[in-house]
Amino acid sequence: MWGIFFTKALQVTTYLIIFPFTGLALSYYITLILGWYKSPKSSFHTILELFHLSPSGIHPKEVAIRGTSGIVTEIFGGSSGPEGPSAIFGAGLATYLFKKLRISIEPGKALLVGVAAGISAVFKTPLTGLMFALELPYRQDLDKDVFMEAAIASCAAYLVSYLLGTPSLLPRIAQGTGMMEMYMIPYAIGFGSLIGLASLIFTRLFDIGEKIAKRLSSIGGYPLMLMIGGLALGFIGLSKPEALGPGFHLIPFISNASFYALVSLFSFKLVATVLTFSFGGSGGTFLPVLYIGALWGAIFGMVVNPALVPLFVLMGMAGFTAGVHKMMITPIILIAESYGSNNLIPIILVTVVTYFIAGNYRFFPIQPKSKIIEEELALERFYYKIKNNPPKALFSVKAIDIMTPRPVTLDEELTIRTALEVFISTTYRVLPVVTKEQAVVGYVTLEDLAAQPLKMLDSPLGLIEIKRAFIVSENDAMLQVIENMIDSKDNRCFIVDVEEHLVGVISTIDVTRLLLKYYTNNG
């Protein structure tokens, strides 16, 4: 559909301003007026929010609204991809079918099953669809529990799309005759480092774009935000029409463009994508990020060896996707499924290096490092519900205000037998280990001590492995402490005073109760 609008816009240049503004405005107001989740965001932001925060899954009404919003954004020239609405519709259909057929499955799993089907159908890559669904929820983990269902759905969606004859969203890329020799492996590693830095810049620009959009909304309301965002996107279209839309037309452009044209288009495409999703648009981020990576690869390939540009385009696509979406396996499989396994080693190297550099930096606000255990789930959900609009009173809460003071401790010079006796006298299964001066050494669990052989019971506590403690100053702001606890996966932190003496402990349940208090009072 964007191809039709793009052709019209090239004939009447004023459309290059009118179309993007119209798309952002329509997309935003569809979400604002009809949706339950009012803020604009990409389809994958929505899916992650539903997966982690909504125990009931996705509602059919929200499927229609978010899917339509993404389609409108893409049709009118927003830098978003149709794979987003496809994943949303797939998630909605899977959720509906599981309920209708009375198949017992967690709503979050049903959501991922649909995502796998949606990605598989639009890219014609069943294995990529499967791995995308498994890697999306976490930055450094896989949701393996849904493997079987997602694999079946991904294969079924691929077969249906194949029978219907629908085209893949991925472009054809002529591989040429250029092959990367072993001596050029360092180039792949260096290129991966550059992609890692570029993906960090892209993520940072997204944060800045969202802050500017919120600031404009607070000054002049939604119309001001949409006007400035839409006009800025339109002027990008006037300067570089190729920067608009999902990017289907970019590969032919890349093959004939000069170095400076590639640099210019890369910059415009990157900014256009940020503007689209920060100022009211919706849809998929996967396809625009692939094309931004392709442009980055073409630029680097022109510098190294023009004969290797097709290879660097593929490395750029895989690496940039890994750095932004925090996926390491999916981009590699996507390239292998779509373009073959030739030169796969440098593509793997680029992807791994990029992921290593950018893996800890969030692009999606709600994408934990790894799977949340049951006791941390409530903390995560309450935190993300109040994160965007925390009560003012919460900013003044310090660690000292909610800590449990004077915790039970274990001296590092105690024997294991004596430490076990201390555990017997308490209801805790985790105790901090301290020096005589009350400085925190770390902590041990009851399970750690229970694993020791009988002959070790009279040995000093210091002979066993003492776990690293998450230490916080008593005057640290709780909002920052909470975010650090979620990021580090620590379910307790130890509070010290200015002299580094242990004065208290904060556990996950303490933080959850704090957030629950402010969440209910703020609602």
Helices and strands as residue ranges (DSSP letters): H 2-11, H 15-34, H 43-53, H 60-75, H 83-100, H 107-123, H 126-135, G 144-146, H 147-164, G 182-184, H 185-239, G 241-243, H 250-256, H 259-278, H 286-304, G 306-308, H 309-325, H 329-339, H 344-358, H 374-387, H 392-395, H 399-402, E 404-405, E 410-411, H 416-424, E 430-434, E 440-445, H 446-450, G 454-456, G 461-463, E 471-473, H 478-488, E 492-496, E 502-507, H 508-522
